[in-house]
Amino acid sequence: MPILEMRGITKEFPGVKALDNVNLSVEEGEIHALVGENGAGKSTLMKVLSGVYPHGSYEGDILFDGAVKAFHSIRDSERDGIIIIHQELALVPLLSVGENIFLGNERARGGVIDWHETNHRAKDLLERVGLHERPETIVDDLGLGKQQLVEIAKALSKNVRLLILDEPTSSLNETDSQKLLDLLLEFKAKGITSILISHKLNEISRVADTITVLRDGSTVSRLDCEGGISEDDIIRDMVGRSLEDRYPPRAPRIGETVMEVRNWTVHHPLHPERKVVDNVSFHVRKGEVLGIAGLMGAGRTELAMSLFGRSYGRDISGEALIGGQPADLSTVRRAVNAGLAYATEDRKTFGLVLDQTIRRNIPLAKLEAVARNGVVDSHREAEVAETYRDRLNIKSSSIEQEVVNLSGGNQQKVVLSKWLFADPDILILDEPTRGIDVGAKFEIYTVIRDLAASGKAIIVISSEMPELLGITDRLYVMNEGRFVGEMPTAEASQERIMSTIIKTGQAA
């Protein structure tokens, strides 16, 4: 018998039907995957289920344990044991693990928090999720993988029966991702039902019992994984066509060196004795897509941010040359003027102004190009936004839509549009497809290919090795702040990259 049924769910926003007669049935004790392209309606459907979008704001019925439910808030759904963990973790960084686990659900006697009970129960919950940290540990001192486990411990404290995880591994390295998936399988063995939203089809194939595919706000298919299911079958239902080649074909035309970095060293901003980038040297050429591989914490983002206007680190030393001449990269504006651009891995915090429109976001890196006498020309601003909306196929109601309401893939296209409009010579893309579906990934890969074909130098930082192997011409491998290997992509493999990392780690 299904523990959850959602029947005929329809949800509309002004000018947009986000969900159109969606049906979802989840059996008790299974891991049910919910997949679809960005904007397909997955997160919207889960917000309906959890009460973020209250009863009365949508059409259709929710049945839990066979009874019709009318959730008016998250607290209502949590009382029934439905717990959602969003992609952006809802932890308070400067509070302890124990405080976070029971935040809003405090262990108290007579209005006073019982710290002994709080930490004792938190310790038990942490053991259940396999996290060996003291409850008094400050959350900000934990890595993302451990923070994700704190979120799950928090869910267990609420007697969870249905656990919803929205892109739980999007920010995790391979090891932490595997641990999290193993934990879901352990929960399944104990009778806890899970709904997993993920773009990582290999993970879904590994743990899911059933898959529901959404496309354009509608239910497309329900797939039973018992006899095995191919990623190609899932992709075909997600995008409405087969993606036989997940990476667009390209014929590289690589020219002279555009940028060279020599002996670049960066110290941690709070712990100056620690080098996060240690004597790194590299070059990238015109028309080349250069990849930087490495595990999380290797220093790749720190390298990129320190180059881009010294946005990270202190006591930075080394030399950067662009076009054979020393480049002044001492501020973000000077780095942009020198021809360098950086598309951050954290698009929501650093890449976009979320409460502003597409029209306002796209020209931000080059406002002078849409201004007259220091005043932004709204007509010119709109022309630029419309041009890039069409060029990158940004799905939105109009250029006046706030970017906070766009899907992750379309937000990333706005970030790319911003930097394409700035017309850099060298573009650093940090995790350019994180949390993005396969269809949107292909579109972004096509943009990267076209930029390289136009003579731009592209540097791609990615935690997805198949992505690096599929779109780059040459690779550097980074480990513990150093470049420890260089190879043409044609001679690279996941095994060779990992071997390079492991050998250098052992040597250290």
C-alpha positions as CSV (number, residue, x, y, z in Angstrom):
1,M,0.0,0.0,0.0
2,P,1.4,3.5,-0.8
3,I,2.4,5.6,2.1
4,L,1.9,8.7,-0.1
5,E,-0.3,9.5,-3.1
6,M,-0.5,12.9,-4.8
7,R,-3.4,13.1,-7.2
8,G,-4.0,15.6,-9.9
9,I,-1.7,18.3,-8.4
10,T,-1.9,21.6,-10.3
11,K,0.0,24.6,-9.2
12,E,0.0,28.0,-11.0
13,F,2.1,31.1,-10.6
14,P,1.3,34.4,-12.4
15,G,1.8,33.5,-16.1
16,V,3.2,30.1,-15.4
17,K,1.6,26.7,-14.8
18,A,4.4,25.0,-12.7
19,L,2.5,21.7,-12.1
20,D,-0.2,20.3,-14.4
21,N,-2.2,17.4,-13.1
22,V,0.8,15.6,-11.6
23,N,0.4,12.2,-10.0
24,L,2.9,10.6,-7.6
25,S,2.6,7.3,-5.7
26,V,5.3,6.2,-3.2
27,E,5.3,2.8,-1.6
28,E,6.2,2.5,2.1
29,G,9.8,1.6,2.8
30,E,11.1,2.4,-0.7
31,I,13.6,4.9,-2.1
32,H,11.6,6.8,-4.8
33,A,13.6,9.0,-7.2
34,L,12.0,12.1,-8.6
35,V,13.8,13.3,-11.7
36,G,13.4,15.8,-14.5
37,E,15.1,18.8,-16.1
38,N,15.5,22.1,-14.2
39,G,12.0,23.7,-14.2
40,A,10.2,20.4,-14.6
41,G,8.4,21.0,-11.3
42,K,10.2,18.6,-8.9
43,S,10.9,21.1,-6.1
44,T,7.5,22.8,-6.5
45,L,5.8,19.4,-6.1
46,M,7.8,18.7,-2.9
47,K,6.9,22.2,-1.6
48,V,3.3,21.4,-2.1
49,L,3.7,18.1,-0.2
50,S,5.6,19.7,2.7
51,G,3.2,22.6,3.2
52,V,5.6,25.4,1.9
53,Y,2.8,26.0,-0.6
54,P,-0.2,25.6,1.7
55,H,-3.5,23.7,1.1
56,G,-5.7,26.0,-1.0
57,S,-2.9,27.4,-3.1
58,Y,-3.0,24.4,-5.4
59,E,-5.5,21.9,-6.9
60,G,-5.5,18.2,-6.2
61,D,-5.3,15.9,-3.2
62,I,-2.5,14.6,-0.9
63,L,-3.1,11.3,0.8
64,F,-0.7,10.1,3.5
65,D,-1.4,6.7,5.1
66,G,-4.6,6.6,3.1
67,A,-6.0,9.8,4.7
68,V,-6.5,13.1,2.8
69,K,-4.2,15.8,4.2
70,A,-4.5,19.6,4.1
71,F,-1.0,20.9,5.2
72,H,-1.0,24.6,5.8
73,S,2.6,24.8,6.9
74,I,5.8,22.8,7.2
75,R,4.9,22.2,10.9
76,D,1.7,20.4,9.8
77,S,3.6,18.0,7.5
78,E,6.4,17.4,10.1
79,R,3.8,16.4,12.6
80,D,2.9,13.5,10.3
81,G,6.6,12.6,9.9
82,I,7.2,14.2,6.5
83,I,10.6,15.9,6.6
84,I,12.2,17.8,3.7
85,I,15.9,18.6,3.4
86,H,16.4,21.4,0.9
87,Q,19.5,21.7,-1.4
88,E,20.5,24.8,0.6
89,L,21.1,23.5,4.1
90,A,19.0,25.1,6.8
91,L,21.6,25.1,9.5
92,V,22.8,28.1,11.7
93,P,26.5,28.1,11.2
94,L,27.6,29.6,14.5
95,L,25.4,27.3,16.6
96,S,26.5,23.9,17.8
97,V,25.5,20.6,16.2
98,G,23.2,19.8,19.1
99,E,21.6,23.3,19.0
100,N,20.9,22.9,15.3
101,I,19.4,19.4,15.6
102,F,16.8,20.6,18.1
103,L,16.3,24.1,16.7
104,G,12.6,24.9,17.0
105,N,12.2,21.6,18.8
106,E,14.2,22.4,21.9
107,R,14.7,20.0,24.8
108,A,13.5,22.1,27.7
109,R,12.2,21.9,31.2
110,G,10.1,24.8,32.6
111,G,11.1,27.0,29.6
112,V,14.8,26.4,30.2
113,I,16.9,24.3,27.8
114,D,18.1,21.1,29.2
115,W,21.6,21.0,27.8
116,H,22.4,17.5,29.2
117,E,19.4,16.0,27.4
118,T,20.0,18.0,24.3
119,N,23.6,16.8,23.9
120,H,22.8,13.3,25.0
121,R,20.0,12.8,22.5
122,A,22.1,14.6,19.8
123,K,24.9,12.2,20.4
124,D,22.5,9.2,19.8
125,L,21.2,10.8,16.6
126,L,24.7,11.5,15.3
127,E,25.6,7.8,15.9
128,R,22.6,6.8,13.9
129,V,23.8,8.7,10.9
130,G,27.4,7.7,11.3
131,L,28.8,11.1,12.3
132,H,31.4,10.9,15.0
133,E,31.4,14.5,16.1
134,R,30.7,16.0,19.5
135,P,27.3,17.7,19.8
136,E,29.1,20.8,21.1
137,T,31.0,21.2,17.8
138,I,30.1,24.4,15.9
139,V,28.5,23.6,12.6
140,D,30.7,26.1,10.7
141,D,33.7,24.0,11.6
142,L,32.3,21.0,9.7
143,G,32.6,20.2,6.0
144,L,29.6,20.1,3.7
145,G,29.3,16.3,3.9
146,K,29.1,16.3,7.7
147,Q,26.7,19.2,7.6
148,Q,24.4,17.2,5.4
149,L,24.5,14.4,8.0
150,V,23.6,16.9,10.7
151,E,20.5,17.8,8.6
152,I,19.5,14.1,8.5
153,A,20.1,13.7,12.2
154,K,17.8,16.7,12.6
155,A,15.1,15.0,10.5
156,L,15.5,11.8,12.6
157,S,14.8,13.9,15.8
158,K,11.4,14.6,14.4
159,N,10.4,10.9,14.1
160,V,10.7,10.9,10.3
161,R,8.6,8.5,8.3
162,L,9.0,10.1,4.8
163,L,12.4,11.8,4.2
164,I,12.6,14.1,1.1
165,L,16.1,15.0,0.0
166,D,16.5,17.7,-2.7
167,E,19.9,17.3,-4.5
168,P,21.6,16.0,-1.3
169,T,24.9,15.2,-3.0
170,S,25.3,18.2,-5.3
171,S,28.0,19.8,-3.1
172,L,29.6,16.6,-1.9
173,N,32.7,14.9,-3.0
174,E,32.6,11.3,-4.2
175,T,33.4,9.7,-0.8
176,D,30.7,11.8,1.1
177,S,28.2,11.1,-1.6
178,Q,28.7,7.3,-1.3
179,K,28.3,7.5,2.5
180,L,25.1,9.4,2.1
181,L,23.6,6.9,-0.3
182,D,24.7,4.0,1.9
183,L,22.8,5.8,4.8
184,L,19.7,6.0,2.7
185,L,19.9,2.2,2.1
186,E,20.3,1.7,5.8
187,F,17.2,3.8,6.4
188,K,15.3,1.7,3.9
189,A,16.2,-1.5,5.8
190,K,14.7,0.1,8.9
191,G,11.4,1.0,7.1
192,I,12.0,4.7,6.5
193,T,10.7,5.9,3.1
194,S,12.7,8.3,1.1
195,I,12.1,10.6,-1.9
196,L,15.4,11.5,-3.7
197,I,15.6,14.4,-6.1
198,S,18.9,14.2,-8.0
199,H,20.5,15.0,-11.4
200,K,23.2,12.3,-10.8
201,L,21.6,9.4,-12.7
202,N,24.3,7.0,-11.6
203,E,23.4,7.6,-8.0
204,I,19.7,7.1,-8.8
205,S,20.4,3.9,-10.6
206,R,22.3,2.6,-7.6
207,V,19.7,3.2,-4.8
208,A,16.2,3.8,-6.3
209,D,13.4,1.3,-6.3
210,T,11.1,3.4,-8.4
211,I,11.6,6.5,-10.5
212,T,8.9,9.1,-11.4
213,V,9.9,11.4,-14.3
214,L,8.5,14.9,-14.6
215,R,8.7,17.1,-17.7
216,D,7.4,20.6,-18.2
217,G,5.3,20.3,-15.0
218,S,3.6,17.0,-15.9
219,T,4.1,13.3,-15.0
220,V,5.8,11.6,-18.0
221,S,6.5,8.1,-16.7
222,R,7.0,5.8,-13.7
223,L,9.9,3.4,-14.0
224,D,10.4,0.2,-12.0
225,C,14.1,-0.3,-11.2
226,E,13.8,-3.9,-10.1
227,G,15.0,-5.4,-13.4
228,G,17.6,-2.6,-13.9
229,I,17.1,0.6,-15.8
230,S,19.5,2.4,-18.1
231,E,20.5,6.0,-17.8
232,D,19.6,6.5,-21.5
233,D,16.0,5.5,-20.8
234,I,15.8,8.0,-17.9
235,I,17.3,10.8,-20.1
236,R,14.9,10.1,-23.0
237,D,11.9,10.5,-20.7
238,M,13.4,13.6,-19.0
239,V,14.2,15.6,-22.1
240,G,11.8,14.0,-24.6
241,R,14.6,12.8,-26.9
242,S,17.7,10.6,-26.6
243,L,21.0,12.2,-25.8
244,E,23.2,9.7,-27.6
245,D,26.2,12.0,-27.2
246,R,26.1,13.9,-23.9
247,Y,28.9,16.2,-25.0
248,P,28.7,18.3,-28.2
249,P,31.3,17.4,-30.8
250,R,34.1,20.0,-31.4
251,A,37.2,20.4,-33.4
252,P,39.6,22.4,-31.3
253,R,41.6,25.3,-32.9
254,I,44.1,26.1,-30.2
255,G,46.4,29.1,-30.6
256,E,49.0,30.9,-28.6
257,T,49.2,31.3,-24.9
258,V,46.7,33.9,-23.6
259,M,47.3,33.7,-19.9
260,E,50.3,32.4,-17.8
261,V,50.5,32.1,-14.1
262,R,53.8,31.7,-12.3
263,N,54.5,30.5,-8.8
264,W,51.1,31.6,-7.4
265,T,50.8,31.2,-3.7
266,V,47.9,32.0,-1.5
267,H,47.5,31.9,2.3
268,H,44.4,31.2,4.2
269,P,42.6,34.4,5.2
270,L,42.1,33.4,8.8
271,H,45.1,31.1,9.3
272,P,47.9,32.9,7.5
273,E,50.4,30.1,8.3
274,R,48.5,27.7,6.1
275,K,49.0,27.8,2.3
276,V,45.8,27.0,0.4
277,V,47.6,27.4,-3.0
278,D,51.2,26.5,-3.0
279,N,53.5,27.7,-5.8
280,V,51.2,26.9,-8.7
281,S,52.2,27.6,-12.3
282,F,50.1,27.0,-15.4
283,H,49.1,28.4,-18.8
284,V,46.0,28.4,-21.0
285,R,45.9,29.1,-24.7
286,K,43.5,30.8,-27.1
287,G,40.6,28.5,-28.1
288,E,41.5,26.0,-25.4
289,V,39.2,24.4,-22.8
290,L,41.5,23.7,-19.8
291,G,40.3,21.5,-17.0
292,I,41.3,21.6,-13.3
293,A,40.6,18.3,-11.6
294,G,40.9,17.5,-7.9
295,L,39.0,16.4,-4.8
296,M,37.0,18.9,-2.7
297,G,39.4,21.0,-0.6
298,A,42.3,20.7,-3.2
299,G,42.4,24.5,-3.6
300,R,40.8,24.9,-7.0
301,T,38.2,27.5,-6.1
302,E,40.7,29.3,-3.9
303,L,43.1,29.5,-6.8
304,A,40.4,30.9,-9.1
305,M,39.1,33.4,-6.6
306,S,42.6,34.6,-5.7
307,L,43.3,35.2,-9.4
308,F,40.0,37.1,-9.9
309,G,40.7,40.3,-8.1
310,R,42.2,38.7,-5.0
311,S,38.7,37.8,-3.9
312,Y,40.1,35.1,-1.6
313,G,43.2,34.7,0.6
314,R,46.0,36.9,2.0
315,D,49.7,37.3,1.4
316,I,49.2,36.4,-2.2
317,S,52.4,36.2,-4.3
318,G,53.3,35.2,-7.8
319,E,52.9,36.6,-11.3
320,A,50.1,36.6,-13.8
321,L,50.6,37.5,-17.5
322,I,47.9,38.1,-20.0
323,G,48.9,38.5,-23.6
324,G,52.5,38.2,-22.5
325,Q,52.4,41.2,-20.3
326,P,52.1,41.4,-16.5
327,A,48.5,41.8,-15.6
328,D,47.1,43.8,-12.7
329,L,44.5,41.5,-11.0
330,S,44.6,43.3,-7.7
331,T,40.8,44.1,-7.7
332,V,37.8,42.6,-9.4
333,R,37.4,45.6,-11.6
334,R,41.0,45.5,-12.7
335,A,40.8,41.8,-13.3
336,V,37.7,42.3,-15.6
337,N,39.5,45.2,-17.4
338,A,42.4,42.8,-18.0
339,G,40.1,40.4,-19.7
340,L,39.5,37.9,-17.0
341,A,36.0,36.6,-15.8
342,Y,35.0,34.2,-13.1
343,A,31.7,32.4,-12.9
344,T,31.5,31.3,-9.2
345,E,30.4,27.9,-8.0
346,D,28.0,29.5,-5.6
347,R,25.7,31.3,-8.1
348,K,23.0,32.2,-5.5
349,T,25.4,33.9,-3.0
350,F,28.0,35.5,-5.3
351,G,26.8,35.2,-8.9
352,L,23.4,36.8,-8.9
353,V,21.3,39.5,-7.3
354,L,18.4,37.1,-6.5
355,D,15.7,39.7,-5.9
356,Q,16.4,41.5,-9.1
357,T,15.2,40.7,-12.6
358,I,17.0,39.0,-15.5
359,R,17.1,42.4,-17.2
360,R,19.0,43.9,-14.2
361,N,21.4,40.9,-13.7
362,I,22.8,40.3,-17.2
363,P,24.5,43.7,-17.7
364,L,26.0,43.9,-14.2
365,A,29.6,43.1,-15.1
366,K,29.7,45.8,-17.8
367,L,27.2,48.5,-16.8
368,E,29.1,51.2,-18.6
369,A,28.0,49.5,-21.9
370,V,24.3,50.1,-21.1
371,A,24.7,53.6,-19.6
372,R,24.7,57.1,-20.9
373,N,26.5,59.8,-18.8
374,G,26.6,57.5,-15.9
375,V,22.9,56.6,-15.9
376,V,21.7,53.2,-17.0
377,D,19.7,53.3,-20.2
378,S,16.7,51.0,-19.5
379,H,16.0,50.5,-23.2
380,R,19.5,49.4,-23.9
381,E,19.5,47.2,-20.7
382,A,16.4,45.5,-21.9
383,E,17.9,44.9,-25.4
384,V,20.9,43.2,-23.9
385,A,18.9,41.0,-21.6
386,E,16.6,39.9,-24.5
387,T,19.6,39.1,-26.7
388,Y,21.2,36.8,-24.1
389,R,17.8,35.4,-23.0
390,D,17.4,34.2,-26.6
391,R,21.0,33.2,-27.2
392,L,21.2,31.0,-24.1
393,N,17.6,29.8,-24.2
394,I,16.8,31.1,-20.7
395,K,13.3,29.8,-19.9
396,S,11.3,32.6,-18.2
397,S,8.1,34.4,-18.5
398,S,10.0,37.5,-19.5
399,I,13.2,39.5,-18.8
400,E,11.3,41.0,-15.9
401,Q,11.2,37.8,-14.0
402,E,13.2,37.8,-10.8
403,V,16.1,35.3,-11.0
404,V,15.2,33.8,-7.6
405,N,12.2,32.2,-9.3
406,L,14.2,30.6,-12.1
407,S,15.3,27.0,-12.0
408,G,19.0,26.3,-11.2
409,G,19.9,25.7,-14.9
410,N,18.4,29.0,-16.0
411,Q,20.0,30.8,-13.1
412,Q,23.4,29.5,-14.3
413,K,22.6,30.7,-17.9
414,V,22.0,34.2,-16.4
415,V,25.4,34.0,-14.7
416,L,27.0,33.0,-18.0
417,S,25.2,35.7,-19.9
418,K,26.5,38.3,-17.5
419,W,30.1,37.3,-18.2
420,L,29.6,36.8,-22.0
421,F,28.3,40.3,-22.2
422,A,31.5,41.5,-20.4
423,D,33.4,39.9,-23.4
424,P,36.4,38.5,-21.5
425,D,39.5,36.8,-23.1
426,I,39.8,34.2,-20.3
427,L,36.7,32.8,-18.6
428,I,37.0,30.7,-15.4
429,L,34.0,28.4,-14.9
430,D,33.8,27.0,-11.4
431,E,31.4,24.0,-11.2
432,P,29.4,25.3,-14.2
433,T,26.8,22.5,-14.2
434,R,26.4,21.8,-10.5
435,G,22.8,20.9,-9.7
436,I,21.8,21.1,-13.4
437,D,20.0,18.4,-15.4
438,V,21.4,16.7,-18.4
439,G,19.5,18.7,-21.0
440,A,20.7,22.1,-19.5
441,K,24.2,20.6,-19.2
442,F,24.3,19.9,-22.9
443,E,23.3,23.5,-23.6
444,I,26.0,24.9,-21.3
445,Y,28.6,22.5,-22.9
446,T,27.6,23.9,-26.3
447,V,28.1,27.5,-25.0
448,I,31.6,26.5,-23.8
449,R,32.4,24.9,-27.1
450,D,31.2,27.9,-29.1
451,L,33.2,30.3,-26.8
452,A,36.4,28.3,-27.4
453,A,35.7,28.2,-31.1
454,S,35.5,32.0,-31.1
455,G,39.0,32.1,-29.6
456,K,38.2,32.5,-25.9
457,A,40.4,30.7,-23.4
458,I,38.2,28.7,-21.0
459,I,39.2,27.2,-17.6
460,V,36.7,24.7,-16.2
461,I,36.8,23.5,-12.6
462,S,34.6,20.5,-12.0
463,S,34.2,17.7,-9.5
464,E,32.6,15.6,-12.2
465,M,35.4,13.8,-13.9
466,P,33.3,12.5,-16.8
467,E,32.5,16.2,-17.5
468,L,36.1,17.2,-17.6
469,L,37.0,14.3,-19.8
470,G,34.1,15.1,-22.1
471,I,34.6,18.8,-22.7
472,T,38.3,19.8,-22.1
473,D,41.5,19.7,-24.3
474,R,44.0,19.5,-21.4
475,L,43.9,18.8,-17.7
476,Y,45.8,19.8,-14.6
477,V,45.4,17.7,-11.5
478,M,45.4,19.6,-8.1
479,N,45.9,18.2,-4.7
480,E,46.5,19.9,-1.4
481,G,47.1,23.3,-3.0
482,R,49.5,22.1,-5.6
483,F,49.4,21.1,-9.2
484,V,50.5,17.5,-9.2
485,G,49.9,16.4,-12.8
486,E,49.3,17.7,-16.3
487,M,48.0,15.6,-19.3
488,P,46.2,16.0,-22.6
489,T,42.6,15.0,-22.1
490,A,42.9,12.4,-24.9
491,E,45.4,10.5,-22.7
492,A,43.5,11.0,-19.4
493,S,41.0,8.7,-17.5
494,Q,39.3,8.8,-14.2
495,E,41.6,6.1,-13.0
496,R,44.7,8.0,-14.1
497,I,43.5,11.2,-12.4
498,M,42.7,9.5,-9.1
499,S,46.0,7.6,-9.2
500,T,47.9,10.9,-9.6
501,I,46.1,12.3,-6.6
502,I,46.6,9.3,-4.4
503,K,50.3,8.9,-5.3
504,T,51.1,12.5,-4.5
505,G,49.0,12.3,-1.3
506,Q,51.0,9.3,-0.2
507,A,54.3,11.0,-1.1
508,A,53.4,14.0,1.1
